[in-house]
C-alpha cells in the first residue's frame, strides 16, 4: 500500500516534469552573483559602523547627563548673582518655593542646588531638551566625528542652556 | 555542499582575522541556492535581492549562536525559509488584505517578462504553484526544484518526514487538479 502511494507520487512527479519541465525561468541580472558577496560584505561593514556609532551616541548621551546637571547648577548660580541686585529679595519665587521645603525655612542656596542635583529626576532634564536640543547635540557629535570622547563639553552644555532654556524652564521643577 | 567544505568555512569564521574572508566564501558557496528558493517564493528579483541580503546579514549576526547541532547548510536554509515566509506574511499584512491578493499580485509578476521568461506551459505551472498555501509551496519547491531529500527538508523545516511526504503528495495532487492533467 505504502509502495503504491510512493509509485503514485513518483509517477505524478515525472508527469509534471515531462509536461512542464524543471527549467529555472527566473531571469537574474548579469553579474549579479559575482557582485552579491561584495554587496553583502559592504552592508555588514556599514552595519558594524552603524552599531559603533549608536554605541557612541548612547554613551555620549549618558555622559551628557552629568555635565548637563552641573551646567544647569552653574548657570543658575550665575543668573542668581546677575539678577539678585535688581530684585527686592535675593531669592525669586521658585527658589523661595524650594527653600520652603527646608524645615527651618532658612533661605539656603546650597539646599536649593542640592535639591536640583539630587532630587530632580533625570527624565525631567532630558524631557526639557526639545528637538532643537537633540539636533544641537547631534551636530556637535557629528562635527567631532564620533571620537570616543564624543560627549558634550561642559561649556557646550552651558551654551545650550543659555540659548535654549529660560531661567523659568530650569526652575519650574 | 560537502561537510569538509563546511568545516573549513567554520574554521575560517571562528578566527577573527579570517572571519571576513570566510564569510565571503560562505556567501559565494550558498548564494545561488538561497537565491533560488527565495526567488521561487517571491518571484520578483528586487524583493529576492533584498531578502537574500537580509538572510546573509542575519547569518553573520548569528554566527556566534550557531551551535553546529545542524549542518551549516541546514541552518542557513532555515533562515532563508523563515525570511521568505516572513516577507510574504508582512506583504499580506502591510500591502494586501488577504493571501488571495498576494497570490494575484505574484501571478501578475509571472506575466511580466522582467520577472519570468519561461514559456506558456512553464508560466501555467508557476501560477498553479502560487495557488498553493505558502508552506506547501515551499515544500513543493524544495523537493521538486531543489531536489532536497525529505530528511534534509525535515531538518530545515522542523517537520516530521511523514508530514512532509503528506504535504508534498497533497501539493502534487492540487497541482494536477489546477493544471487539469488527469
Interface residues (C-beta under 8 A of the other chain):
Chain A: X5 X9 X12 X13 X15 X16 X19 X20 X21 X22 X23 X24 X25 X26 X27 X28 X29 X32 X33 X36 X37 X39 X40 X41 X43 X44 X47
Chain B: X20 X23 X24 X27 X28 X31 X32 X35 X36 X39 X40 X43 X45 X49 X52 X53 X56 X57 X60 X113 X114 X115 X116 X117 X118 X119 X121 X122 X124 X125 X126 X144 X145 X168 X169 X172 X173 X175 X176 X179 X181
